[in-house]
């Protein structure tokens, strides 16, 4: 008689095989919720920043939203790692979608860091200062929206 390996079994096997101990809150349901929350709420927050605050090139705002992005990226990566090691898939269904979204989070955060660290100038074109970050936000939104639509087509959202 053979028994299926449930999530607890997969978790135990992954911890032993990789000599790690997962945080107690990590499970497939938490990770699904984290991913969906980013697709819905995180995307909305980032869009509001992109439209209203980014054009001002305010350093404090750039720092805050960069921290928001890096925090969400950490959470998503932690879940992606857990899901992979427990053989339950990826945070954004597949390798390609996951890498595109996480990569876009990284490049967007890098552009925000450049805004934060730019030297002060008496006269500067804010549009020129913010254009690279705006482009990175738009790329991120494209990847998130593509994944969101894919989930809707499959009836998973």
Secondary structure as the mmCIF struct_conf table of DSSP 4:
data_model
#
loop_
_struct_conf.conf_type_id
_struct_conf.id
_struct_conf.beg_label_comp_id
_struct_conf.beg_label_asym_id
_struct_conf.beg_label_seq_id
_struct_conf.end_label_comp_id
_struct_conf.end_label_asym_id
_struct_conf.end_label_seq_id
HELX_RH_AL_P HELX_RH_AL_P1 UNK A 7 UNK A 18
TURN_TY1_P TURN_TY1_P1 UNK A 19 UNK A 19
TURN_TY1_P TURN_TY1_P2 UNK A 24 UNK A 25
HELX_RH_AL_P HELX_RH_AL_P2 UNK A 28 UNK A 37
HELX_RH_PI_P HELX_RH_PI_P1 UNK A 38 UNK A 42
HELX_RH_AL_P HELX_RH_AL_P3 UNK A 43 UNK A 48
HELX_RH_PI_P HELX_RH_PI_P2 UNK A 49 UNK A 53
HELX_RH_3T_P HELX_RH_3T_P1 UNK A 54 UNK A 56
TURN_TY1_P TURN_TY1_P3 UNK A 57 UNK A 57
HELX_RH_AL_P HELX_RH_AL_P4 UNK A 59 UNK A 85
TURN_TY1_P TURN_TY1_P4 UNK A 86 UNK A 87
BEND BEND1 UNK A 88 UNK A 88
TURN_TY1_P TURN_TY1_P5 UNK A 91 UNK A 92
BEND BEND2 UNK A 93 UNK A 94
HELX_RH_AL_P HELX_RH_AL_P5 UNK A 95 UNK A 117
BEND BEND3 UNK A 118 UNK A 118
HELX_LH_PP_P HELX_LH_PP_P1 UNK A 119 UNK A 120
BEND BEND4 UNK A 122 UNK A 123
HELX_RH_AL_P HELX_RH_AL_P6 UNK A 126 UNK A 153
TURN_TY1_P TURN_TY1_P6 UNK A 154 UNK A 155
#
